[in-house]
Amino acid sequence: MTRHDREEPRRGSARPAQGNGRRRIPLRKRLLVRLLSVSALIAVCSVAATAWLAVTTTTSALKEEQGQDLAADNRILARLSGYAATHSDWSGVRRTVRELAATTGRRIALTTADRTLVADSAPRGAPLPPRPAATVDPLRTDTHTEPGAQLSGIDPRVVGPYRLPARERTRLDALAAVRERCYERYGLQATVVRTPSGRPVVAGADDTDPAGLGATDCEDGRLNTPTPTETKALDTLSGLVRPCLRQAGLVLGGPVFPAFFDPGAQDPFGGSRVIAKYTGAQTGGAARAAQHCIMTARRAQLEPYVAPVAELFLGIGDQNPARFDMSPANKAKVVGVAGLVLAVTVAVTAVVAVRLVRPLRALTLAAQQPPELHVRVPVTTRDETGILAESFNDLTERRERLEAQRKAMVSDIAHELRSPLTNIRGWLEVVRDGVVAPDPALLDSLHEEALVLQRIIDDLQDLAAADAGTLRLHREPLRAGDLLEQVAAAHRVAAGAAGVVLRTDADDAAWLDADPVRMRQALGNLVSNALRHTPADGAVALAARRDGDDVVLTVTDTGRGIAPEDLPRVFDRFWRAEKSRSRRTGGSGLGLPIVRHLVAAHGGTAEAASEPGAGAVFTLRLPAVPPPGDTA
């Protein structure tokens, strides 16, 4: 009774309710149920998250439409307008936007006129509000939302070419200090106010007129005289104004010198007094044309010094979260859509799960079959399950092949051991019965059979040690030429008896760090194999040469060669190209596997090459070492 026959009743008794012998899997542990449960959970979570996001987005949009926190919006606009007034581009505005968003709790985004994003306080990828809240243009500010803006619409912080260098500011500061002390001598409390361009302006407290207190001698005019920087900028402005005035029929009577130095002036370049003085236009269309020319020239002069026009988008930030609020109608819609999505998700998941489980069930059934049947499964898909099925079939094929090899190996071992044992037993029995006398020839024959047994057992022991990783090596520097000579000397008698010439050829620079006994064993197996397959008048050559960092050892014979389909199996155990078990060519089938393991233990490789009818070449490649005493 086989092992399978003994186990079958136990299997049947363990599951009497199942005729097919399969183990029942609890419903909650089945892959299909778990896939459906996970899919349903994912669908519920995704629907709930989508509903929450939709409600939050809708509520935020409504709050944005209502214009929340107008004062904070005006502060944001004023701060960004000031940045644009003092910078020629928006490259460094991201830090300002983050600070404003943190202090106001608003989402702030700046884009160019074509909606290219410049800076955004929201995470990357967040959509912009539907409409911009304002346009950031310091040359055309809104006087109702921009504190400190001039009636001309130009932000007073835009100074451009009028910004004074440090040397000119130092000189003006000294003049302002002199005028302040002069006012104090007349009992007038004065303060020094610095304009955005850096020019100091001395003003009396409570708008007191210094002339009414007799302090007219303090107005020496030096403080109000334009500096070289201001003169250059004003000359440029005059040059820009003249073409426009000429088209309007007006003439500029001199360089434009407005009330530029009064920090409280609302329209120093466009007031009627300045226009009348320098253009001769008093009122009406001429005055409006002159004012338009001056403002156009100013914007053209200041435009290179300010940031490009930008669109400002404001939204609800993290500090102002929207409430989760829905009407009954919206709740009904969300529940209906959630149910529909859940049903579709479960249906699709069920279809996918069934298709996924079907090949897995086939794999399970195949794996539960008795091992000796070597059942394979059909490959119906090219996904991971299909790859798993192919791997299962490959594993089954390898197992079938290894089982066949195991059976053949047991048969070969039994045959190899039976032949010498049968001879020894037979001769011992006839000696015991007195049929044959135990003469020296008989004893030599029995000794030879015992050596055959010993060789087979030693080979099996070496293979077992190699498989277990316990093969011991006693390494020492070894010249390849000496190794070949020792192997050739050990086989010359056998070669002469077979009528085969045995030659050696070695490179003096070929040295190994190897176990000499194991290497003689490996090469001896190759030479014995070559002698068995080489006919009389043939030759077997042993060669050694240095090849870079390796030593290449070759054993070449002139036998009948090895068929191409047999080459991949020459190092398999108990495999022989000739299936006969004759003592001339049918060795134990363990020599070449031992060669491969011995060479691998030395860190090398073993290869075989052959052409039918032209002999075979076995090549051993091992690491080389410098000759003893070589310091190179």
Buried (B, 14 or more C-beta within 10 A) or exposed (E): EEEEEEEBEEEEEEEEEEEEEEEEEEEEEEEBBEBBEEBBEEBBEBBEEBBEEBBBEBBBBEBBEEEBBEEBBBBBBBBBBBBBBBBEEBEEBBEBBBEBBEEBBBBBBBBEEEEEEBBBBBEEEEEBBEEBBBBBBBBBBBEEBBEBBBEBBBBBBBBBBBBBEEEBBEBBBEBBEBBBEBBEEBEBEBEEBBBBBBBBBBBBEEEBEBEEBEBEEBBEEEBBEBBEBBEEBBEBBBEBBBEBBEEBEBEBEEBBBBBBBBBEBBBBBBBBEBBBBBBBBEEEEBBEBBBBBBBEBBBBBBBEBBBBBBBBBBBBBEEBEBEEEBEEEBEEBBEEBBEEBBEEBBEEBBEEBEEBBEBBBBBBEBEEEEEEEBBBBEBEBEEEBBEBBEEBBEEBEEEBEEEEBEEBBEEBBEEBBEBBBEBBEEBEEBBEEEEEEEEEEBEEEBEEBBEBBEBBEEBBEBBEBBEEEEBEBEEEBBBBBEBBBBBBEBBEEBBEEBEBBBEBEBBEBBBBBBBBEBBBBBBBBBBBBBBBBBEEEBBBBBBBBBEEEBBBBBBBBBBBBBEEEBBEEBBBBBBBBEEEBEEEBBBBBBBBBBBBBBBEBBEBEBBBBBEEEEBBBBBBBBEBBEEEEEEE
